[in-house]
Amino acid sequence: MRAPLCLLLLVAHAMDMLALNRRKKQVGTGLGGNCTGCVICSEENGCSTCQQRLFLFIRREGIRQYGKCVHDCPPGYFGVRGQEVNRCRKCGATCESCFSQDFCIRCERQFYLYKGKCLPTCPLGTVAHQSTRECQEECELGPWGSWSPCRHNGKTCGSAWGVETRVREPIQTGREEATTCQVLSESRKCPIQRHCPEERNPSQKKGRKDRRPRKDRKLDRKLDGRPHQ
């Protein structure tokens, strides 16, 4: 009876050690890097299955590959959610960063971005912007608008000189690209000849009452010059 019992104890101990070793591999650190967030992780290849909501990022070095669980895929990759595993997939060869396999966000240096595609040259009807490496629709601007009221510090009165402005806006064609067109504007110096209502006339002395109308003063002088009867 002792032999079968010892055999059972040895088998149970071996199973416990196997389970313990498996748990260590799941939470340990292997050649593939940190196994945090992994469901299954090996010392040779890193993570192979991630926890829910995490993405499995496979890093390849020669013929070997190492898995790592990440919250967001690194630049040059985009996340794809699946029923069993969420994976990071690589963008196209001409795309530096992308939203999906068919929609690029930023292109490599020698390409231009146009509607999610990376092109060697911008298509007809578009202009290449070197700073953003994007192709934008050419803008058709309308005529200049009328000059705005002459203003100085937001007021149209009270100052000798101000500034007036007019703009030239793009013609609305109903295309979404029209919103990217730049509005042109120009300004010029202009005179302001109207005093603000709350300001006192500089020629009027402070504290002196208003004089009578000039017509009444002339009439008084005529009456004073008549001979007395």
Residue, then its C-alpha position, 0 to 999 in steps of 0.5 A: m500500500r505504501a508504494p502506490l501512495c508514494l507514487l501518488l504523492l510524487v505525481a501530485h508534487a510534480m504537478d504542483m511544481l509544473a503549475l508553479n513553474r507555469r505561473k512564474k513564466q506568466v509573471g516573470t521577465g524573459l528575453g522578450g521583455n516585461c511580461t506585465g499584462c500577459v496571459i501566456c508568456s515564455e522566456e524564449n518568445g515573451c508574451s503570446t496572449c495578452q489580457q483584455r483591452l491590451f494589444l500584442f506587439i510582436r518585435r522581430e529580430g532576425i529569425r526570432q520574435y518577441g511579444k509584448c502587451v501594450h496599451d497603445c501600438p507604437p508609431g508605425y503600427f495600428g491596433v486591430r481588435g479580434q475575438e481572441v487576440n488584439r494585435c499591432r499591425k505594421c503600417g504600409a511601407t510609405c506610411e510613418s503612422c496610420f489609423s488603419q491599413d488603408f488610411c495613413i496619418r503621416c507619410e515618410r519624408q519623400f511622400y505627400l499625404y493626400k486623403g489618407k494615401c502617401l503619394p510621391t507627388c501631389p495630384l492636379g488641383t492640389v498644392a504641396h505644403q513642404s512643412t506638413r508634407e500634405c497636399q491641399e486643394e487649390c483655393e479660388l478666392g473671391p473679390w476684395g470686400s469693403w473696408s471696415p470702419c476706421r478703428h483705434n483700440g476698438k473705437t471708431c472715434g476719439s483718435a486722429w488715426g486708426v486702421e481699416t481692414r478688408v478681406r478676400e475670402p475663398i469662393q464656397t464650392g461645397r467641398e470639404e477642402a475649401t475649409t483649408c483655404q487661407v483667407l487673405s486680409e490687408s489693412r491700411k492707416c485711416p483718419i478718424q475725424r469724429h470725437c466720442p460723445e463723452e469727450r469734451n471739445p478741446s476748444q471749450k474751457k473747463g467749467r464754463k457754461d455753453r454760450r448762446p447761439r451765434k445768431d442771438r449774439k449778432l442780433d444783440r450787437k445790432l440792437d446796441g448800435r441803433p440810435h436812441q429816440 
